[in-house]
Amino acid sequence: MFALLSSLALAALPGQVTESSPHYDLEQLYAQNQHAEGLATARERLATTPDDADLYWLSVRFMYELGELMVDASSQEKLAHYSEMCALAETGLDLRPDDPHLRFARGLANARLGTTKGVLSSLFLARTVEGDWLYTANSGFTYSALGEKEVLPADVYQALGVFYRLVPDWWIVQVVAGTRGDLDKSHDFLQKAAKSRANIPILKELGVTQLCIGTKRDDAKMLADGQATLDKALAMPPRDDKHRIDHKHIQMLKADPKMACEYSRDGQQDLDKKKMKKD
């Protein structure tokens, strides 16, 4: 019944998952938040069909969702988890070079490696992450998971919005990383994401960027917009544990907007320019 209703609900969306999609049972497990079971099943299939490129991004996606709930895990555990995600995505890309879904997956894995180590300590990853996500965003690739749990390109717009907020807009970052942050780009990408998919994570990140711009530029209107956007996200009922964590973070950010510029879902980032000069 769930699958039937989801298919009907997504009937008008491009790239929708249907019963004829590869590994439809894994798509169902993803939609039902059964990520551990889905990952175990995907790994079993990889053991017998390692040349199936779809199994690699499906595995990375299950691991990403599990990683988002590793709130109390050590840095070493998180680094091992995200390193395995990177290796899976790389193997998939060896089989299917420049596949947009695999490029998106590799970008997610490298981005989480970066925020786990610390943005300033991982600037060497920035150009790769940006390249993977811009490629996916500009590829024309469309995809809609059951229940709209993952939608492309909306989700890659969200990812780019976070990227351009967290990477500092300093000339030395351009020298070291080959790219740099840009709050206006961050805002544009997140607005683009929200227009096509206004869910809790996207509205949260849009509100965070608005608060960041408001505090950095002393812009009262943007600060008010950020609070209003976060209120919209809070008004939405959470669908899973990840959304419940987002609600807690939103309340924290509303109470202290100065946290916005360094906010990352897996921990506040240290973006002190003095630290970068020391590194």
Backbone hydrogen bonds, N-H to C=O, Kabsch-Sander energy under -0.5 kcal/mol:
donor,donor_aa,acceptor,acceptor_aa,energy
5,L,1,M,-2.8
6,S,2,F,-2.6
7,S,3,A,-2.5
8,L,4,L,-2.2
9,A,5,L,-2.5
10,L,6,S,-1.8
11,A,8,L,-1.4
13,L,10,L,-1.8
16,Q,13,L,-0.9
17,V,144,S,-2.0
21,S,18,T,-2.0
24,Y,21,S,-0.8
26,L,23,H,-0.7
27,E,23,H,-1.7
28,Q,24,Y,-2.2
29,L,25,D,-2.1
30,Y,26,L,-2.2
31,A,27,E,-2.2
32,Q,28,Q,-1.7
33,N,30,Y,-1.6
34,Q,29,L,-2.7
35,H,33,N,-1.2
38,G,34,Q,-2.3
39,L,35,H,-2.6
40,A,36,A,-2.2
41,T,37,E,-2.2
42,A,38,G,-2.6
43,R,39,L,-2.5
44,E,40,A,-1.9
45,R,41,T,-2.0
46,L,42,A,-2.3
47,A,43,R,-1.6
48,T,44,E,-0.7
48,T,45,R,-0.8
49,T,45,R,-3.0
52,D,49,T,-1.6
53,A,51,D,-1.0
55,L,52,D,-0.9
56,Y,53,A,-1.2
57,W,53,A,-1.0
58,L,54,D,-2.1
59,S,55,L,-1.8
60,V,56,Y,-2.4
61,R,57,W,-2.3
62,F,58,L,-2.0
63,M,59,S,-2.4
64,Y,60,V,-2.6
65,E,61,R,-2.2
66,L,62,F,-2.2
67,G,63,M,-2.5
68,E,64,Y,-1.8
69,L,66,L,-1.1
70,M,67,G,-1.6
71,V,69,L,-1.7
73,A,70,M,-0.8
78,K,74,S,-2.2
79,L,75,S,-2.8
80,A,76,Q,-2.1
81,H,77,E,-2.1
82,Y,78,K,-2.8
83,S,79,L,-2.2
84,E,80,A,-1.9
85,M,81,H,-1.6
86,C,82,Y,-2.1
87,A,83,S,-2.2
88,L,84,E,-2.3
89,A,85,M,-2.4
90,E,86,C,-2.6
91,T,87,A,-2.2
92,G,88,L,-2.3
93,L,89,A,-2.3
94,D,90,E,-1.6
95,L,91,T,-1.2
96,R,92,G,-2.2
99,D,96,R,-1.4
103,R,99,D,-2.6
104,F,100,P,-2.4
105,A,101,H,-2.1
106,R,102,L,-2.6
107,G,103,R,-2.1
108,L,104,F,-2.1
109,A,105,A,-2.3
110,N,106,R,-2.6
111,A,107,G,-2.4
112,R,108,L,-2.3
113,L,109,A,-2.0
114,G,110,N,-2.2
115,T,111,A,-2.5
116,T,112,R,-1.9
117,K,113,L,-2.3
118,G,114,G,-2.1
121,S,118,G,-0.7
122,S,118,G,-0.6
122,S,119,V,-1.3
125,L,122,S,-2.1
126,A,123,L,-1.1
127,R,123,L,-0.6
129,V,125,L,-2.4
130,E,126,A,-2.8
131,G,127,R,-2.5
132,D,128,T,-2.5
133,W,129,V,-2.4
134,L,130,E,-2.8
135,Y,131,G,-2.1
136,T,132,D,-2.0
137,A,133,W,-2.7
138,N,134,L,-2.2
139,S,135,Y,-0.6
139,S,136,T,-0.9
141,F,136,T,-0.5
143,Y,152,L,-2.0
144,S,15,G,-2.2
145,A,150,E,-3.1
148,E,145,A,-2.2
149,K,146,L,-1.2
152,L,143,Y,-2.6
155,D,151,V,-3.0
156,V,153,P,-0.5
157,Y,153,P,-2.1
158,Q,154,A,-2.0
159,A,155,D,-2.2
160,L,156,V,-2.3
161,G,157,Y,-2.2
162,V,158,Q,-2.1
163,F,159,A,-2.4
164,Y,160,L,-2.6
165,R,161,G,-0.8
165,R,162,V,-0.5
166,L,162,V,-2.5
167,V,163,F,-2.5
170,W,168,P,-1.3
173,V,170,W,-0.5
174,Q,170,W,-1.5
175,V,171,W,-1.8
176,V,172,I,-2.5
177,A,173,V,-3.5
178,G,173,V,-0.6
178,G,174,Q,-1.5
179,T,173,V,-0.6
181,G,168,P,-2.0
182,D,164,Y,-2.0
186,S,182,D,-2.4
187,H,183,L,-2.4
188,D,184,D,-2.5
189,F,185,K,-2.8
190,L,186,S,-2.2
191,Q,187,H,-2.4
192,K,188,D,-2.1
193,A,189,F,-2.3
194,A,190,L,-2.4
195,K,191,Q,-1.9
196,S,192,K,-1.0
196,S,193,A,-0.6
197,R,193,A,-1.9
199,N,197,R,-1.7
203,L,199,N,-2.4
204,K,200,I,-2.5
205,E,201,P,-2.3
206,L,202,I,-2.5
207,G,203,L,-2.7
208,V,204,K,-2.3
209,T,205,E,-2.3
210,Q,206,L,-2.2
211,L,207,G,-2.4
212,C,208,V,-2.5
213,I,209,T,-2.7
214,G,210,Q,-2.4
215,T,211,L,-2.5
216,K,212,C,-2.5
217,R,213,I,-2.5
218,D,214,G,-0.5
219,D,214,G,-1.7
220,A,218,D,-0.8
223,L,219,D,-2.0
224,A,220,A,-2.2
225,D,221,K,-2.6
226,G,222,M,-2.4
227,Q,223,L,-2.1
228,A,224,A,-2.3
229,T,225,D,-2.6
230,L,226,G,-2.4
231,D,227,Q,-2.0
232,K,228,A,-1.7
233,A,229,T,-1.7
234,L,230,L,-2.3
235,A,231,D,-1.7
236,M,232,K,-0.5
236,M,233,A,-0.9
244,R,240,D,-1.7
245,I,241,D,-2.1
246,D,242,K,-2.1
247,H,243,H,-2.3
248,K,244,R,-1.7
249,H,245,I,-2.3
250,I,246,D,-2.6
251,Q,247,H,-2.0
252,M,248,K,-1.7
253,L,249,H,-2.6
254,K,250,I,-2.7
255,A,251,Q,-1.6
256,D,252,M,-1.4
259,M,256,D,-2.1
260,A,257,P,-1.9
262,E,259,M,-0.7
263,Y,260,A,-1.6
267,G,264,S,-2.3
269,Q,262,E,-3.1
271,L,269,Q,-0.9
273,K,271,L,-0.6
275,K,272,D,-0.9
276,M,272,D,-1.4
277,K,273,K,-2.1
278,K,274,K,-1.8
279,D,275,K,-2.6
